[in-house]
């Protein structure tokens, strides 16, 4: 993990310099959809207490943080929708998304107020993300 953090810190720091509103916990549980004709449309995004300013890639990565390359569920549909809606993804997006999620989970583990019940899940997420990386 130290190796990943060391190698990717400059890129992550650059993402933090962007100034857009980031939800911070963007996931399916915080997204309310409604059916409009034959399509699903986002009608609300809930739970904004972890919001900060940075790159929209933080939220995009968070939405797919449990995605497994061997068993894709949301991808490539989510990323295609992100681009179709005007977002931009770098060429190394799958790898960068995993690295962003390692940073996010590690940061959460450093918070003194992180509920103990989330610690095993965060550790498992970091281990799974590191196992899937291909730097």
N, C-alpha and C positions, 0 to 999 in steps of 0.2 A: 504494500500500500504506500509506503514511503516513496518508492520508486515512481509510482504513478503520480502521486502528488507533486513530487519534485519536477518531473518532466512536463506535467500539464499545468502547473501553477501560472506561468505567463499567459497561457491561453484563457484560463479561467479568470484571471485578473482582468483581462481585456473584456470578457463578457460582463463583468461587474461594472465596467466603466460606461456601458450603455445606459440610457436613461428612459426606459419604458416601465410601465407598471407591470410587476410580476406577481402573480397570485401567491406563489410559494408552496401551495399544496394542491396543485391542479390535478385532479383525477376524476374518474367516473363518478365517485360518490359525491363530489362537489359540483356536479354538472346536472342541471335539470333540462330535460329535452321535452319537446312536444311534437306530435305528429302533425305535419302540414301537407295534405295531399298524400303523395307517395314518398315523402322525405321526412327525416327527423331533423329538427331545428333546435339549436340551443336557445332556451328561453331564460335561463338564469345560471349564474355561477355563484355558489355559496361559499361561506367559510373563509373570509379574507384576513383573518388575524395574523397570518404569516407573510403578508404582502411586503414587498420591498421594490426598489428600483434596480434594474439590470436588463439583461437581454431576455427577449421572449423565449430564447432557447432553454432557459431554466424550466419554464412551464411545459414546453414541448417534451423535454427529457423526462420530467416528472410523470407526465401522462403515460409514458411507455416504460416506466422504470421496472415493472415486473414482466415485461415482454421477454420471451425466450426465443432466441434465434431458431432453435430446433422445433419450437411449437408456437409460431407467430399467431397472435390473436388480433391485435390492433394494427399491426404493420403489414404492408406498406400503406394501408388506407389512411391512417392518421397523418403520416408525413405528407402524403399526396394532398390531403385536405388542407394541411397547414400551408403548403406551397400554393395551392389553388386559391386560398384566401388572402394571398399576398405575402406570406412569410417566406423567408429564405433559409435554406439549410446548406451547410457546408458539405463539400464532397465526402468528408469523413464522418458524416452525421451519425451513423450507428455507433461508431467507436466513441465519438465525442459525447453522445447521449449517455453511454455507460459511465464515462468518466465524470460527467456532471453529477450523475446519481451517486457515484462513490463519494464525491465531495459533499453532496447534500446529506447523505446518511452519516458520514463521519462528523460533519458539523452538528447534526442533531444529537449524536452521542456525546458531544462535548458540552451540551447545555445542562446546567445543574438541575433544571426543572423537567427534564425528559422523564416521562413516566417509566418506571422500571419494566412494566409489561411490554414496552416497545423495544427494549434493548435487544432481546434475542432476534426479533424480526429485523432490526437494523443491521445487526451483525451478520445474519444470514443473507440479507440483501447485498451487503458489501462483498461477502465471500462469493456469491453467485455472480456478481458483476465482474469481479476480478478474474474468476474462472473463465468467463466468456470473452475477456478482452483479447485483442490481437494487435498490440503495439509492436 
